[in-house]
Amino acid sequence: MEYTIKSKILGRSVTFSIPGKSYIFVDLNHKPGTLGNQICRRGELTGDTLSYSGDDFEIFKKICQKWYKKHIKTERECYQI
């Protein structure tokens, strides 16, 4: 399962995926699938890993959107927003 956000803040598309059974990855490091970063709670890239093992794309999409929004909010200094 994949979901892509066209990020105006980052100036590129950001793709979330579940390449295995349940862990969600994001290509913030410009690498796809399991080579990307695992998403974690509170919009972070380390800590309690988020996962989803269902088949409902809308639920997966909401998880990704919520994580992305929180990540951008907490990493504002890094992205110089």
Secondary structure, 3 states (H helix, E strand, C coil): CEEEEEECCCCEEEEEECCCCCECEECCCCCCHHHCEECEHHHECCCCECECCCCCHHHHHHHHHHHHHHHHHHCHHHHCC
